[in-house]
């Protein structure tokens, strides 16, 4: 509960007057109600995190499909005869791209064509709530 209060910048006010304590039977009912509400709130929060993660992945895939479609529309007219070629597409963080290029170059013995395109809009990582710039 405190995490949600802090993340939404909500103000918590001190109690001005001290209320009377409820009867023990009412306290038991209130405690079960609070436990039930706390469980529901945690379920809602975990569902929200899952939805944000799925949305992030779908945004990456949407950009990936657009970029690969553009690439193949440019390349296919240049090579009308069927060649034996393989392609792989994916999303990678900008910081990791040089290491990925070196790894591909070494794995394919220099026989690789790498085409990269930036995703123009920064995507927001739901776990760290940071904007990520990817290729």
KEFI-643382 format. One line per 10 residues: their letters; for each residue z, x, y of C-alpha. Coordinates in steps of 0.05 Angstrom, whole numbers, padded with zeros to 5 digits. Layout:
residues N
a = Z:X:Y; ... .
//
This chain:
residues 135
xxxxxxxxxx = 00000:00000:00000; 00018:00057:00048; -00049:00090:00033; -00086:00028:00054; -00044:00020:00117; -00058:00093:00137; -00132:00089:00121; -00141:00027:00164; -00098:00054:00221; -00052:-00007:00220 .
xxxxxxxxxx = 00012:-00006:00260; 00078:-00019:00224; 00131:-00050:00267; 00205:-00043:00258; 00245:-00106:00242; 00282:-00132:00304; 00333:-00175:00267; 00357:-00167:00196; 00341:-00229:00154; 00391:-00258:00106 .
xxxxxxxxxx = 00384:-00236:00034; 00352:-00288:-00011; 00387:-00316:-00072; 00381:-00274:-00136; 00336:-00325:-00169; 00289:-00325:-00108; 00289:-00249:-00109; 00265:-00249:-00181; 00209:-00297:-00163; 00190:-00256:-00102 .
xxxxxxxxxx = 00190:-00192:-00142; 00142:-00221:-00194; 00098:-00248:-00139; 00097:-00180:-00104; 00082:-00144:-00169; 00025:-00192:-00183; -00003:-00182:-00113; 00003:-00106:-00117; -00035:-00106:-00183; -00090:-00150:-00154 .
xxxxxxxxxx = -00094:-00105:-00093; -00101:-00042:-00136; -00155:-00077:-00178; -00193:-00096:-00115; -00188:-00024:-00089; -00214:00006:-00154; -00270:-00045:-00155; -00288:-00028:-00083; -00290:00047:-00100; -00335:00032:-00160 .
xxxxxxxxxx = -00381:-00010:-00117; -00386:00044:-00064; -00401:00096:-00117; -00455:00053:-00148; -00485:00039:-00079; -00486:00113:-00064; -00522:00128:-00129; -00572:00071:-00117; -00586:00098:-00047; -00601:00166:-00076 .
xxxxxxxxxx = -00647:00136:-00128; -00683:00094:-00076; -00698:00156:-00034; -00717:00195:-00097; -00767:00142:-00119; -00799:00139:-00049; -00807:00215:-00046; -00835:00221:-00116; -00884:00164:-00104; -00909:00200:-00041 .
xxxxxxxxxx = -00915:00265:-00079; -00955:00236:-00137; -01000:00197:-00089; -01018:00263:-00056; -01026:00304:-00120; -01063:00257:-00169; -01129:00256:-00130; -01130:00332:-00130; -01127:00337:-00206; -01173:00284:-00236 .
xxxxxxxxxx = -01176:00315:-00305; -01115:00305:-00349; -01072:00367:-00350; -01011:00379:-00391; -00958:00378:-00338; -00886:00358:-00336; -00845:00334:-00277; -00772:00326:-00263; -00742:00293:-00202; -00671:00291:-00177 .
xxxxxxxxxx = -00624:00297:-00118; -00586:00361:-00102; -00541:00382:-00045; -00572:00428:00007; -00522:00484:-00006; -00540:00486:-00080; -00616:00487:-00071; -00627:00563:-00067; -00587:00575:-00130; -00624:00518:-00165 .
xxxxxxxxxx = -00692:00549:-00145; -00671:00617:-00173; -00647:00585:-00238; -00713:00547:-00246; -00754:00609:-00231; -00717:00649:-00283; -00716:00594:-00335; -00792:00582:-00328; -00810:00656:-00323; -00839:00644:-00254 .
xxxxxxxxxx = -00886:00589:-00279; -00858:00532:-00238; -00879:00492:-00178; -00821:00465:-00137; -00833:00412:-00085; -00774:00392:-00043; -00764:00338:00009; -00703:00323:00050; -00669:00256:00051; -00671:00242:00126 .
xxxxxxxxxx = -00609:00199:00131; -00543:00230:00111; -00512:00192:00053; -00438:00178:00054; -00400:00201:-00008; -00352:00144:-00027; -00300:00190:-00057; -00293:00240:00000; -00320:00194:00055; -00362:00252:00081 .
xxxxx = -00435:00250:00101; -00477:00290:00052; -00544:00320:00068; -00586:00325:00006; -00656:00344:-00018 .
//
